[in-house]
Each structure stands twice: as structure tokens, then as C-alpha cells.
Amino acid sequence: MIVKGFLLLAALSFSVHQTVTGGPIHASCKLTWSFNVNCSFINMSLVKQIQKWHNDPQDCGSGEKCLYSVGPSTPPPGIVLVLLCQTYYLVSVSSTQIKAKHETPKKHYLDDITFTFSGSSACTVNGYSTSETWYAVLDYGTNYCNMRNLANGAGLSNSVYGFKEVTSDSICTEYSSHNCNKY
């Protein structure tokens, strides 16, 4: 009886969430970017921007644009570095994928970011950002901003590179209410 009640409550919660937000059940964002330049340039630009905002707190301030790191989803044993009371680890990037982390500035939640690259002379980037916090449902567009701030910071979102973006509230938590400059 208790199990049936729990399952009914879980199903009702999911239904209400989907009706109210229309988005993912867990705080996350999927997007697709397209560019008229090759993927190695886009990849390199994003990595440089992550490194810049990871290594230079004076350049990014203390808000959403700080606290990035590039690396595996869990630090390799023995390779963890603690700098300025934040944990970072070695860079790990391939020509087809970047995995990064972003720490939110206020509550210090961690979000996992993945960019997957395809194409030769033109580039398509599939981006995905998700909260590591298992109970995160709403995020005020933070997972979207994790990715978009990098594109903006690297100068990739201007028309010179043919930048186009596709996402929506149905695949990106609170996309329509995002504010990437709030901190």
C-alpha cells in the first residue's frame, strides 16, 4: 500500500512538473549550435574560454561566467589540485568532444557540460549541461547559461561565424526565463 502511494505521488509530481514547466524533469539543457567554420576552431575557442574563466577570476568577476574547469566527470586519483578552495583537475579534450564542469557562484552546485562536435567545413555542436545535484528540478536557465556564456565569451555567437542556435523549454529547463548576466 505504501509503495503504491509512493508511485502514485511520484507519477503525479512528474505530471504536474511537465504540465507547469513543460521541460525536462531534471535541471538540464540540450541545445544545438551550427557554425560556418570548422569544428577544430570552435573546439579550440571553447577550450580557451573555459581555461580563461577557470584561471583568471579578475577577467570574469564572481558570477555565472566564472568557476569553469575542463576534465573528466570525476577527478583521476592522485591528480586533484586544490586552488583557492576550489577543486580542479587536468584538462581532457578530444577533437570530437569537450567535457567540462561549472560551479554555480552562489550555492556552489556543480553542473556537467558536454559539447559534441560533428562536420568538416561547417560545424554542428550538440551541447548538454546538467546539474550534478540529483534533486535539482528548476534552475532559472543556469544550465543554458553554462553553455551560452562560453559561446558569447569566446566571440562565437556573432554572425561572422554563422552562429545559429536551436533549443526550447521542452529540452532546456526554464530556457525562456534565462538571465545569463544575473551575477
N, C-alpha and C positions, 0 to 999 in steps of 0.2 A: 504494500500500500504506500509506504514512504517512497519507494523507488518510482512508482507510477506518478506520485505527486511531484517529485523532483523532475521527472521527464516532462510532465505537463507544464511545470513552471519554466523549464528551460526552453521548451518549444514556444511558449507564449512570449517569453523575453525576446527570443530571436525574431518572432513575428512582429512584435512591437518595434524593435530596433529597425528592422527592414522597412516597416511602414513609415516610421518617423524620419529616419535618415536616408533610406534608400541606398545606403552604401555598404561597404564591407562590414562584417561582424566584428573584426578585429582592426584596430587602428593601423592602417596601411595605405599605400598608394601605388597604383600602377600607371605608367604613362609611356607614351612613345614619342620620341623626337625624331625628326628627319632633317638632314643637312645636305647641302650640295657640295660638300667636301669629303675627303676620305676619312675613314674611321680612325686611322692612326693619329691624325691631327686632333680629332675630337677627344680620343682617349688621352693623349698627352696633355691636352688643355685641362681636362677634368682632374687628372692626377696632379698637375702643377697647382691647380686651385685648391685642392684638398690639402696638399703639402703646405701651401702658403698660409691657409687659415688654421692649420694644425700647428705650425711653427712660429707664427708671428701674431700674438694676441694684440699687439698695438695696431696691426693692419686691419683687424676685423672687429675690434672692440670686445664687448662682452655678451653679445646677443646671439641670435639664431645662426649667424654666419661663422661662429667660432666652434671650437671643440670637435673638429673632424679628425679622423685618423683612417689610414688605409691598412687593411690587413685581413687575416682570416677571421672567421666568426668567433673563434676562441684563441687566445694567445698561445703560441707554441711553448711548451715547458722550457723554462730557463731563459726565455728571450724577452720577458716582460721588463719594461723600463718604467719607472715612476718619475714623472717630471711635473713639478708644480702641482702636486697632489692629484694628478690625473694619470691614468694608466694608458700607455700607448705601446704598440708593438711594431715589428718590422713591416715594411711595405711589401705587399704581394699583389701584383698586377699582371694580367696577360693581355695579349693583343685583342682578345675577344671578350674580356670581362674585367670589371673592376668591382671589388668588394670593399666597402668602407663602413665606418661607424660614425655616428654623430651623437654627441651628448647634448641633451637639451640644457639650456643655460640656467633655468630656474630650479627645477627639481632633479636635474642630472640623470634623467632617464636615458637609456641607450637605445638607439634605433639602428637597424642594419640596413644598408643601402647596397643594391646591386645594379650595375649598368652592364648590359649585354649588347655587343656591337655586331652588326652584320652589314654587308655591302662592300663594294670596292671603291669606285669613283664617287659614289654618293653613299651616305651613311645613315643607317637606321639604328637608333638606340632604344632599347627597351629598358626602362627604369623601374625599380621596385624598392620601396622603402617600407619597413615595418617595425613597429615597436617591439622591443625585447620583453617588455612588461606584459605578462600573459593576460592580465585583466583590462588592458587598455582597449577602449571601445571608441571614444571620441578623442580627437587630437587637435581640433581647431586648425586643421590644414598643415600641421607640423611635418608630417611625412612628405607631403607635396613640397613644402618649402625646403626640406632637406636636399632635394634634388634641384629644384628651380634656382635656389640661391647659388648653387655651384655653376649652373649654366650662365646665370647673369654675371657672377663674379669673374668667370673666365672670358666673358665677352662673346659667348657662343649664341646668345639669344637675339642677336641683332640680324638684320636682313642680309648682311654681307655673306653670311654662311647659309642662307636659305632656310633658316630655322622655322620649323613648324612643330606644333605640339598637339597631341591628342590625349585627352583624359576626361573624366567626368566624375560626378558624385557617386555614380554606381560602382566605380572601381577605385576611387580615391576619397578616403574619408574626409568629409567636410571641405572638399575642394572649392566649392563656390563661396565659402566664407573664409578662405585663407587670407592671412596677412603676414607676409614674409618679412616685413620690416618692424614687427611689433616690439622687438627688444633692442 
